Amino acid sequence: MTAARGPRRSGAASRLSNDLERLGKALAAEHAAVYAYGLIGARTTGSLRTRATSAFDGHRARRDQLRGLITARQGRPPEPEPSYTLPVTPGNATEATRLAVHVEQGITATYLELAASEDPSLRRYAAQAMQESVTRAYGFRPSVPAFPGMPTPPKPAPTPTTSPG
């Protein structure tokens, strides 16, 4: 005879709970991304600011979609924090770029977790979000590998030049 360990959830209830947890993590990451891009946009100019503004808009749209996905599943969307600790406060274009790439890599990892859902529509949603974030990261720093965690391919060796002679 075994001791009861509390109520057991059905398979469907457990999957829903897992999906809500993953969706909540993705929403929290999007809240942080919106915060970071607001800061990046406020501290940059020119084409970098244009890309940051586009990323800000993209993350706001994902944030709003995630809120809808959570509430449609009878969940309670996490609210944004008043502020976030960032790995760098951008004071120049190099730091702003580094922060943007860091944000996108974090977003990609968060959506990778959501891609483990058994719900095919959530897997597709996560895959699309990952594609967008990897594309944005590459747009900020083309040397970023397409698959986070994979080594960057080596640069081709310089071609020897022949001297006229």
C-alpha positions as CSV (number, residue, x, y, z in Angstrom):
1,M,0.0,0.0,0.0
2,T,1.4,3.4,-1.0
3,A,0.7,6.7,0.7
4,A,-1.3,9.2,-1.3
5,R,0.8,12.1,-2.6
6,G,-2.0,14.5,-3.3
7,P,-4.4,14.9,-6.1
8,R,-3.2,13.6,-9.5
9,R,-3.9,15.6,-12.6
10,S,-5.2,14.0,-15.7
11,G,-2.9,13.9,-18.7
12,A,-4.8,16.8,-20.4
13,A,-4.7,18.9,-17.2
14,S,-1.0,18.3,-16.8
15,R,-0.3,19.3,-20.5
16,L,-2.4,22.4,-20.1
17,S,-0.5,23.3,-16.9
18,N,2.8,22.7,-18.7
19,D,1.7,24.8,-21.6
20,L,0.6,27.6,-19.4
21,E,3.9,27.6,-17.5
22,R,5.9,27.7,-20.8
23,L,3.6,30.4,-22.2
24,G,4.1,32.4,-19.0
25,K,7.9,32.1,-19.3
26,A,7.7,33.3,-22.9
27,L,5.5,36.2,-21.9
28,A,7.9,37.2,-19.1
29,A,10.8,37.1,-21.6
30,E,8.8,39.3,-24.0
31,H,8.2,41.8,-21.2
32,A,11.9,41.9,-20.6
33,A,12.6,42.3,-24.3
34,V,10.2,45.2,-24.6
35,Y,11.9,46.9,-21.6
36,A,15.4,46.3,-23.1
37,Y,14.5,47.6,-26.6
38,G,12.8,50.6,-25.1
39,L,16.2,51.4,-23.5
40,I,18.1,50.6,-26.6
41,G,15.9,52.8,-28.7
42,A,16.2,55.7,-26.3
43,R,20.0,55.5,-26.4
44,T,20.7,55.0,-30.1
45,T,20.3,56.8,-33.4
46,G,20.2,56.1,-37.1
47,S,19.8,52.6,-38.5
48,L,20.4,51.0,-35.1
49,R,17.5,52.9,-33.6
50,T,15.3,51.9,-36.6
51,R,16.2,48.2,-36.0
52,A,15.6,48.5,-32.3
53,T,12.2,50.2,-32.9
54,S,11.3,47.4,-35.2
55,A,12.3,44.8,-32.7
56,F,10.4,46.7,-29.9
57,D,7.3,46.5,-32.1
58,G,7.8,42.8,-32.8
59,H,8.2,41.9,-29.2
60,R,5.2,44.0,-28.2
61,A,3.1,42.1,-30.7
62,R,4.4,38.8,-29.4
63,R,3.7,39.9,-25.9
64,D,0.1,40.8,-26.7
65,Q,-0.4,37.4,-28.6
66,L,1.0,35.5,-25.6
67,R,-1.4,37.3,-23.2
68,G,-4.3,36.1,-25.5
69,L,-3.0,32.5,-25.6
70,I,-2.7,32.4,-21.9
71,T,-6.2,33.9,-21.2
72,A,-7.8,31.6,-23.8
73,R,-6.5,28.7,-21.7
74,Q,-8.0,30.2,-18.6
75,G,-4.5,31.2,-17.3
76,R,-3.4,34.4,-15.7
77,P,-0.7,36.2,-17.7
78,P,2.3,37.4,-15.7
79,E,2.6,41.2,-15.4
80,P,5.8,43.0,-16.4
81,E,8.3,43.9,-13.7
82,P,8.8,47.6,-13.0
83,S,12.4,47.2,-14.3
84,Y,14.9,44.5,-15.3
85,T,18.5,43.8,-14.6
86,L,20.3,43.9,-17.9
87,P,23.8,42.5,-18.6
88,V,24.8,45.9,-19.9
89,T,23.3,49.4,-20.0
90,P,24.0,50.6,-23.5
91,G,26.1,53.7,-23.6
92,N,27.2,53.3,-27.2
93,A,26.3,51.4,-30.4
94,T,28.5,48.4,-29.5
95,E,26.9,47.9,-26.1
96,A,23.4,48.4,-27.6
97,T,24.1,45.8,-30.2
98,R,25.5,43.4,-27.6
99,L,22.3,43.8,-25.5
100,A,20.1,43.3,-28.5
101,V,21.8,40.1,-29.4
102,H,21.7,38.9,-25.8
103,V,17.9,39.6,-25.7
104,E,17.3,37.7,-28.9
105,Q,19.3,34.7,-27.8
106,G,17.3,34.6,-24.5
107,I,14.1,34.9,-26.4
108,T,15.1,32.0,-28.7
109,A,15.9,29.8,-25.7
110,T,12.6,30.6,-24.1
111,Y,10.6,29.7,-27.2
112,L,12.7,26.5,-27.6
113,E,11.1,25.4,-24.3
114,L,7.6,26.3,-25.6
115,A,8.4,24.2,-28.7
116,A,8.3,21.1,-26.5
117,S,4.5,21.5,-26.1
118,E,2.4,18.6,-27.3
119,D,0.0,21.2,-28.9
120,P,1.0,21.5,-32.6
121,S,-0.3,25.1,-32.8
122,L,2.0,26.1,-29.9
123,R,5.0,24.3,-31.5
124,R,4.4,26.2,-34.8
125,Y,4.0,29.5,-32.8
126,A,7.3,28.8,-31.0
127,A,9.1,27.9,-34.2
128,Q,8.0,31.1,-35.9
129,A,9.0,33.2,-32.8
130,M,12.4,31.5,-32.8
131,Q,12.9,32.2,-36.4
132,E,12.1,35.9,-35.9
133,S,14.4,36.2,-32.9
134,V,17.3,34.5,-34.7
135,T,16.8,36.6,-37.7
136,R,16.8,39.8,-35.6
137,A,19.9,38.7,-33.7
138,Y,21.7,38.1,-37.0
139,G,20.5,41.5,-38.3
140,F,22.2,43.1,-35.3
141,R,25.4,41.0,-35.5
142,P,25.8,38.9,-38.6
143,S,28.5,36.9,-36.9
144,V,26.0,35.3,-34.6
145,P,25.5,31.7,-35.5
146,A,22.1,30.7,-36.8
147,F,21.7,28.2,-34.1
148,P,22.6,29.5,-30.6
149,G,25.2,27.2,-29.0
150,M,26.7,26.2,-32.3
151,P,30.2,27.4,-33.1
152,T,30.6,30.2,-35.6
153,P,32.0,28.8,-38.8
154,P,35.7,29.7,-39.3
155,K,36.5,32.6,-41.5
156,P,38.2,31.6,-44.8
157,A,41.9,31.8,-44.8
158,P,43.3,34.8,-46.6
159,T,44.1,34.3,-50.2
160,P,47.7,34.7,-51.0
161,T,48.5,37.5,-53.3
162,T,51.1,37.2,-56.0
163,S,53.4,40.0,-56.6
164,P,54.0,41.2,-60.1
165,G,57.2,40.0,-61.3
